[in-house]
Amino acid sequence: MCPKEQFCGLDVVQTAASLAVLQFNNGATAILKVFQHMGCIPGSFTEAQLVLEDDVRIQKSRKEEMMEEKSRRKQRRRWRKGVEERQLDEEGATYAAGDF
């Protein structure tokens, strides 16, 4: 909502931060109330997309809290760490800051 690579004035940054907090706390559909307060009537596609975003976020959150998924993530993390350690043992350090 507010690019980091480009200068924006204080009003733009405050508005973007407020919208981000609103979306984090109340979901994507909360922006519909802002539109209505401004006098904009959002279309049906806008409403459908915002509802879809909320549904996807909730499904992802529910999946991440399941114990099976949590154990799968831990197993993948252990596997990746093992691969990285084996590569480091075989190849040695391939990068160091300031080494040429």
Phi and psi in radians as a Rosetta constraint file:
Dihedral C 1 N 2 CA 2 C 2 CIRCULARHARMONIC -2.408 0.35
Dihedral N 2 CA 2 C 2 N 3 CIRCULARHARMONIC 1.904 0.35
Dihedral C 2 N 3 CA 3 C 3 CIRCULARHARMONIC -1.170 0.35
Dihedral N 3 CA 3 C 3 N 4 CIRCULARHARMONIC 2.466 0.35
Dihedral C 3 N 4 CA 4 C 4 CIRCULARHARMONIC -1.418 0.35
Dihedral N 4 CA 4 C 4 N 5 CIRCULARHARMONIC -0.417 0.35
Dihedral C 4 N 5 CA 5 C 5 CIRCULARHARMONIC -1.486 0.35
Dihedral N 5 CA 5 C 5 N 6 CIRCULARHARMONIC -0.099 0.35
Dihedral C 5 N 6 CA 6 C 6 CIRCULARHARMONIC -2.266 0.35
Dihedral N 6 CA 6 C 6 N 7 CIRCULARHARMONIC 2.464 0.35
Dihedral C 6 N 7 CA 7 C 7 CIRCULARHARMONIC -1.204 0.35
Dihedral N 7 CA 7 C 7 N 8 CIRCULARHARMONIC 2.363 0.35
Dihedral C 7 N 8 CA 8 C 8 CIRCULARHARMONIC -2.287 0.35
Dihedral N 8 CA 8 C 8 N 9 CIRCULARHARMONIC 2.580 0.35
Dihedral C 8 N 9 CA 9 C 9 CIRCULARHARMONIC -1.255 0.35
Dihedral N 9 CA 9 C 9 N 10 CIRCULARHARMONIC 2.978 0.35
Dihedral C 9 N 10 CA 10 C 10 CIRCULARHARMONIC -1.039 0.35
Dihedral N 10 CA 10 C 10 N 11 CIRCULARHARMONIC -0.731 0.35
Dihedral C 10 N 11 CA 11 C 11 CIRCULARHARMONIC -1.067 0.35
Dihedral N 11 CA 11 C 11 N 12 CIRCULARHARMONIC -0.739 0.35
Dihedral C 11 N 12 CA 12 C 12 CIRCULARHARMONIC -1.139 0.35
Dihedral N 12 CA 12 C 12 N 13 CIRCULARHARMONIC -0.765 0.35
Dihedral C 12 N 13 CA 13 C 13 CIRCULARHARMONIC -1.127 0.35
Dihedral N 13 CA 13 C 13 N 14 CIRCULARHARMONIC -0.769 0.35
Dihedral C 13 N 14 CA 14 C 14 CIRCULARHARMONIC -1.123 0.35
Dihedral N 14 CA 14 C 14 N 15 CIRCULARHARMONIC -0.718 0.35
Dihedral C 14 N 15 CA 15 C 15 CIRCULARHARMONIC -1.120 0.35
Dihedral N 15 CA 15 C 15 N 16 CIRCULARHARMONIC -0.781 0.35
Dihedral C 15 N 16 CA 16 C 16 CIRCULARHARMONIC -1.103 0.35
Dihedral N 16 CA 16 C 16 N 17 CIRCULARHARMONIC -0.719 0.35
Dihedral C 16 N 17 CA 17 C 17 CIRCULARHARMONIC -1.139 0.35
Dihedral N 17 CA 17 C 17 N 18 CIRCULARHARMONIC -0.720 0.35
Dihedral C 17 N 18 CA 18 C 18 CIRCULARHARMONIC -1.105 0.35
Dihedral N 18 CA 18 C 18 N 19 CIRCULARHARMONIC -0.745 0.35
Dihedral C 18 N 19 CA 19 C 19 CIRCULARHARMONIC -1.155 0.35
Dihedral N 19 CA 19 C 19 N 20 CIRCULARHARMONIC -0.652 0.35
Dihedral C 19 N 20 CA 20 C 20 CIRCULARHARMONIC -1.136 0.35
Dihedral N 20 CA 20 C 20 N 21 CIRCULARHARMONIC -0.744 0.35
Dihedral C 20 N 21 CA 21 C 21 CIRCULARHARMONIC -1.135 0.35
Dihedral N 21 CA 21 C 21 N 22 CIRCULARHARMONIC -0.742 0.35
Dihedral C 21 N 22 CA 22 C 22 CIRCULARHARMONIC -1.044 0.35
Dihedral N 22 CA 22 C 22 N 23 CIRCULARHARMONIC -0.784 0.35
Dihedral C 22 N 23 CA 23 C 23 CIRCULARHARMONIC -1.191 0.35
Dihedral N 23 CA 23 C 23 N 24 CIRCULARHARMONIC -0.685 0.35
Dihedral C 23 N 24 CA 24 C 24 CIRCULARHARMONIC -1.131 0.35
Dihedral N 24 CA 24 C 24 N 25 CIRCULARHARMONIC -0.763 0.35
Dihedral C 24 N 25 CA 25 C 25 CIRCULARHARMONIC -1.352 0.35
Dihedral N 25 CA 25 C 25 N 26 CIRCULARHARMONIC -0.686 0.35
Dihedral C 25 N 26 CA 26 C 26 CIRCULARHARMONIC -2.049 0.35
Dihedral N 26 CA 26 C 26 N 27 CIRCULARHARMONIC -0.038 0.35
Dihedral C 26 N 27 CA 27 C 27 CIRCULARHARMONIC 1.608 0.35
Dihedral N 27 CA 27 C 27 N 28 CIRCULARHARMONIC 2.995 0.35
Dihedral C 27 N 28 CA 28 C 28 CIRCULARHARMONIC -1.154 0.35
Dihedral N 28 CA 28 C 28 N 29 CIRCULARHARMONIC -0.547 0.35
Dihedral C 28 N 29 CA 29 C 29 CIRCULARHARMONIC -1.224 0.35
Dihedral N 29 CA 29 C 29 N 30 CIRCULARHARMONIC -0.203 0.35
Dihedral C 29 N 30 CA 30 C 30 CIRCULARHARMONIC -1.128 0.35
Dihedral N 30 CA 30 C 30 N 31 CIRCULARHARMONIC -0.431 0.35
Dihedral C 30 N 31 CA 31 C 31 CIRCULARHARMONIC -1.154 0.35
Dihedral N 31 CA 31 C 31 N 32 CIRCULARHARMONIC -0.384 0.35
Dihedral C 31 N 32 CA 32 C 32 CIRCULARHARMONIC -1.072 0.35
Dihedral N 32 CA 32 C 32 N 33 CIRCULARHARMONIC -0.667 0.35
Dihedral C 32 N 33 CA 33 C 33 CIRCULARHARMONIC -1.151 0.35
Dihedral N 33 CA 33 C 33 N 34 CIRCULARHARMONIC -0.627 0.35
Dihedral C 33 N 34 CA 34 C 34 CIRCULARHARMONIC -1.130 0.35
Dihedral N 34 CA 34 C 34 N 35 CIRCULARHARMONIC -0.776 0.35
Dihedral C 34 N 35 CA 35 C 35 CIRCULARHARMONIC -1.028 0.35
Dihedral N 35 CA 35 C 35 N 36 CIRCULARHARMONIC -0.807 0.35
Dihedral C 35 N 36 CA 36 C 36 CIRCULARHARMONIC -1.110 0.35
Dihedral N 36 CA 36 C 36 N 37 CIRCULARHARMONIC -0.677 0.35
Dihedral C 36 N 37 CA 37 C 37 CIRCULARHARMONIC -1.131 0.35
Dihedral N 37 CA 37 C 37 N 38 CIRCULARHARMONIC -0.577 0.35
Dihedral C 37 N 38 CA 38 C 38 CIRCULARHARMONIC -1.414 0.35
Dihedral N 38 CA 38 C 38 N 39 CIRCULARHARMONIC -0.138 0.35
Dihedral C 38 N 39 CA 39 C 39 CIRCULARHARMONIC 1.602 0.35
Dihedral N 39 CA 39 C 39 N 40 CIRCULARHARMONIC 0.141 0.35
Dihedral C 39 N 40 CA 40 C 40 CIRCULARHARMONIC -1.604 0.35
Dihedral N 40 CA 40 C 40 N 41 CIRCULARHARMONIC 2.359 0.35
Dihedral C 40 N 41 CA 41 C 41 CIRCULARHARMONIC -1.796 0.35
Dihedral N 41 CA 41 C 41 N 42 CIRCULARHARMONIC 1.912 0.35
Dihedral C 41 N 42 CA 42 C 42 CIRCULARHARMONIC -1.227 0.35
Dihedral N 42 CA 42 C 42 N 43 CIRCULARHARMONIC 2.564 0.35
Dihedral C 42 N 43 CA 43 C 43 CIRCULARHARMONIC -1.375 0.35
Dihedral N 43 CA 43 C 43 N 44 CIRCULARHARMONIC 2.997 0.35
Dihedral C 43 N 44 CA 44 C 44 CIRCULARHARMONIC -1.164 0.35
Dihedral N 44 CA 44 C 44 N 45 CIRCULARHARMONIC -0.593 0.35
Dihedral C 44 N 45 CA 45 C 45 CIRCULARHARMONIC -1.188 0.35
Dihedral N 45 CA 45 C 45 N 46 CIRCULARHARMONIC -0.651 0.35
Dihedral C 45 N 46 CA 46 C 46 CIRCULARHARMONIC -1.099 0.35
Dihedral N 46 CA 46 C 46 N 47 CIRCULARHARMONIC -0.837 0.35
Dihedral C 46 N 47 CA 47 C 47 CIRCULARHARMONIC -1.077 0.35
Dihedral N 47 CA 47 C 47 N 48 CIRCULARHARMONIC -0.746 0.35
Dihedral C 47 N 48 CA 48 C 48 CIRCULARHARMONIC -1.102 0.35
Dihedral N 48 CA 48 C 48 N 49 CIRCULARHARMONIC -0.732 0.35
Dihedral C 48 N 49 CA 49 C 49 CIRCULARHARMONIC -1.150 0.35
Dihedral N 49 CA 49 C 49 N 50 CIRCULARHARMONIC -0.723 0.35
Dihedral C 49 N 50 CA 50 C 50 CIRCULARHARMONIC -1.153 0.35
Dihedral N 50 CA 50 C 50 N 51 CIRCULARHARMONIC -0.688 0.35
Dihedral C 50 N 51 CA 51 C 51 CIRCULARHARMONIC -1.128 0.35
Dihedral N 51 CA 51 C 51 N 52 CIRCULARHARMONIC -0.719 0.35
Dihedral C 51 N 52 CA 52 C 52 CIRCULARHARMONIC -1.077 0.35
Dihedral N 52 CA 52 C 52 N 53 CIRCULARHARMONIC -0.769 0.35
Dihedral C 52 N 53 CA 53 C 53 CIRCULARHARMONIC -1.025 0.35
Dihedral N 53 CA 53 C 53 N 54 CIRCULARHARMONIC -0.766 0.35
Dihedral C 53 N 54 CA 54 C 54 CIRCULARHARMONIC -1.109 0.35
Dihedral N 54 CA 54 C 54 N 55 CIRCULARHARMONIC -0.755 0.35
Dihedral C 54 N 55 CA 55 C 55 CIRCULARHARMONIC -1.094 0.35
Dihedral N 55 CA 55 C 55 N 56 CIRCULARHARMONIC -0.750 0.35
Dihedral C 55 N 56 CA 56 C 56 CIRCULARHARMONIC -1.118 0.35
Dihedral N 56 CA 56 C 56 N 57 CIRCULARHARMONIC -0.729 0.35
Dihedral C 56 N 57 CA 57 C 57 CIRCULARHARMONIC -1.097 0.35
Dihedral N 57 CA 57 C 57 N 58 CIRCULARHARMONIC -0.727 0.35
Dihedral C 57 N 58 CA 58 C 58 CIRCULARHARMONIC -1.192 0.35
Dihedral N 58 CA 58 C 58 N 59 CIRCULARHARMONIC -0.737 0.35
Dihedral C 58 N 59 CA 59 C 59 CIRCULARHARMONIC -1.079 0.35
Dihedral N 59 CA 59 C 59 N 60 CIRCULARHARMONIC -0.745 0.35
Dihedral C 59 N 60 CA 60 C 60 CIRCULARHARMONIC -1.113 0.35
Dihedral N 60 CA 60 C 60 N 61 CIRCULARHARMONIC -0.712 0.35
Dihedral C 60 N 61 CA 61 C 61 CIRCULARHARMONIC -1.123 0.35
Dihedral N 61 CA 61 C 61 N 62 CIRCULARHARMONIC -0.735 0.35
Dihedral C 61 N 62 CA 62 C 62 CIRCULARHARMONIC -1.153 0.35
Dihedral N 62 CA 62 C 62 N 63 CIRCULARHARMONIC -0.671 0.35
Dihedral C 62 N 63 CA 63 C 63 CIRCULARHARMONIC -1.146 0.35
Dihedral N 63 CA 63 C 63 N 64 CIRCULARHARMONIC -0.728 0.35
Dihedral C 63 N 64 CA 64 C 64 CIRCULARHARMONIC -1.183 0.35
Dihedral N 64 CA 64 C 64 N 65 CIRCULARHARMONIC -0.432 0.35
Dihedral C 64 N 65 CA 65 C 65 CIRCULARHARMONIC -1.526 0.35
Dihedral N 65 CA 65 C 65 N 66 CIRCULARHARMONIC -0.133 0.35
Dihedral C 65 N 66 CA 66 C 66 CIRCULARHARMONIC -1.237 0.35
Dihedral N 66 CA 66 C 66 N 67 CIRCULARHARMONIC 2.422 0.35
Dihedral C 66 N 67 CA 67 C 67 CIRCULARHARMONIC -1.109 0.35
Dihedral N 67 CA 67 C 67 N 68 CIRCULARHARMONIC -0.657 0.35
Dihedral C 67 N 68 CA 68 C 68 CIRCULARHARMONIC -1.075 0.35
Dihedral N 68 CA 68 C 68 N 69 CIRCULARHARMONIC -0.796 0.35
Dihedral C 68 N 69 CA 69 C 69 CIRCULARHARMONIC -1.144 0.35
Dihedral N 69 CA 69 C 69 N 70 CIRCULARHARMONIC -0.667 0.35
Dihedral C 69 N 70 CA 70 C 70 CIRCULARHARMONIC -1.106 0.35
Dihedral N 70 CA 70 C 70 N 71 CIRCULARHARMONIC -0.754 0.35
Dihedral C 70 N 71 CA 71 C 71 CIRCULARHARMONIC -1.181 0.35
Dihedral N 71 CA 71 C 71 N 72 CIRCULARHARMONIC -0.606 0.35
Dihedral C 71 N 72 CA 72 C 72 CIRCULARHARMONIC -1.111 0.35
Dihedral N 72 CA 72 C 72 N 73 CIRCULARHARMONIC -0.739 0.35
Dihedral C 72 N 73 CA 73 C 73 CIRCULARHARMONIC -1.097 0.35
Dihedral N 73 CA 73 C 73 N 74 CIRCULARHARMONIC -0.746 0.35
Dihedral C 73 N 74 CA 74 C 74 CIRCULARHARMONIC -1.104 0.35
Dihedral N 74 CA 74 C 74 N 75 CIRCULARHARMONIC -0.700 0.35
Dihedral C 74 N 75 CA 75 C 75 CIRCULARHARMONIC -1.126 0.35
Dihedral N 75 CA 75 C 75 N 76 CIRCULARHARMONIC -0.773 0.35
Dihedral C 75 N 76 CA 76 C 76 CIRCULARHARMONIC -1.084 0.35
Dihedral N 76 CA 76 C 76 N 77 CIRCULARHARMONIC -0.697 0.35
Dihedral C 76 N 77 CA 77 C 77 CIRCULARHARMONIC -1.108 0.35
Dihedral N 77 CA 77 C 77 N 78 CIRCULARHARMONIC -0.758 0.35
Dihedral C 77 N 78 CA 78 C 78 CIRCULARHARMONIC -1.110 0.35
Dihedral N 78 CA 78 C 78 N 79 CIRCULARHARMONIC -0.710 0.35
Dihedral C 78 N 79 CA 79 C 79 CIRCULARHARMONIC -1.106 0.35
Dihedral N 79 CA 79 C 79 N 80 CIRCULARHARMONIC -0.815 0.35
Dihedral C 79 N 80 CA 80 C 80 CIRCULARHARMONIC -1.078 0.35
Dihedral N 80 CA 80 C 80 N 81 CIRCULARHARMONIC -0.702 0.35
Dihedral C 80 N 81 CA 81 C 81 CIRCULARHARMONIC -1.128 0.35
Dihedral N 81 CA 81 C 81 N 82 CIRCULARHARMONIC -0.682 0.35
Dihedral C 81 N 82 CA 82 C 82 CIRCULARHARMONIC -1.110 0.35
Dihedral N 82 CA 82 C 82 N 83 CIRCULARHARMONIC -0.723 0.35
Dihedral C 82 N 83 CA 83 C 83 CIRCULARHARMONIC -1.108 0.35
Dihedral N 83 CA 83 C 83 N 84 CIRCULARHARMONIC -0.789 0.35
Dihedral C 83 N 84 CA 84 C 84 CIRCULARHARMONIC -1.100 0.35
Dihedral N 84 CA 84 C 84 N 85 CIRCULARHARMONIC -0.709 0.35
Dihedral C 84 N 85 CA 85 C 85 CIRCULARHARMONIC -1.168 0.35
Dihedral N 85 CA 85 C 85 N 86 CIRCULARHARMONIC -0.696 0.35
Dihedral C 85 N 86 CA 86 C 86 CIRCULARHARMONIC -1.118 0.35
Dihedral N 86 CA 86 C 86 N 87 CIRCULARHARMONIC -0.724 0.35
Dihedral C 86 N 87 CA 87 C 87 CIRCULARHARMONIC -1.113 0.35
Dihedral N 87 CA 87 C 87 N 88 CIRCULARHARMONIC -0.703 0.35
Dihedral C 87 N 88 CA 88 C 88 CIRCULARHARMONIC -1.126 0.35
Dihedral N 88 CA 88 C 88 N 89 CIRCULARHARMONIC -0.701 0.35
Dihedral C 88 N 89 CA 89 C 89 CIRCULARHARMONIC -1.146 0.35
Dihedral N 89 CA 89 C 89 N 90 CIRCULARHARMONIC -0.722 0.35
Dihedral C 89 N 90 CA 90 C 90 CIRCULARHARMONIC -1.284 0.35
Dihedral N 90 CA 90 C 90 N 91 CIRCULARHARMONIC -0.790 0.35
Dihedral C 90 N 91 CA 91 C 91 CIRCULARHARMONIC -1.672 0.35
Dihedral N 91 CA 91 C 91 N 92 CIRCULARHARMONIC -0.391 0.35
Dihedral C 91 N 92 CA 92 C 92 CIRCULARHARMONIC 1.404 0.35
Dihedral N 92 CA 92 C 92 N 93 CIRCULARHARMONIC -3.069 0.35
Dihedral C 92 N 93 CA 93 C 93 CIRCULARHARMONIC -1.210 0.35
Dihedral N 93 CA 93 C 93 N 94 CIRCULARHARMONIC 2.127 0.35
Dihedral C 93 N 94 CA 94 C 94 CIRCULARHARMONIC -1.723 0.35
Dihedral N 94 CA 94 C 94 N 95 CIRCULARHARMONIC -0.162 0.35
Dihedral C 94 N 95 CA 95 C 95 CIRCULARHARMONIC -2.598 0.35
Dihedral N 95 CA 95 C 95 N 96 CIRCULARHARMONIC 2.398 0.35
Dihedral C 95 N 96 CA 96 C 96 CIRCULARHARMONIC -2.585 0.35
Dihedral N 96 CA 96 C 96 N 97 CIRCULARHARMONIC 2.445 0.35
Dihedral C 96 N 97 CA 97 C 97 CIRCULARHARMONIC -1.078 0.35
Dihedral N 97 CA 97 C 97 N 98 CIRCULARHARMONIC 2.207 0.35
Dihedral C 97 N 98 CA 98 C 98 CIRCULARHARMONIC 1.492 0.35
Dihedral N 98 CA 98 C 98 N 99 CIRCULARHARMONIC -0.091 0.35
Dihedral C 98 N 99 CA 99 C 99 CIRCULARHARMONIC -1.449 0.35
Dihedral N 99 CA 99 C 99 N 100 CIRCULARHARMONIC 2.262 0.35
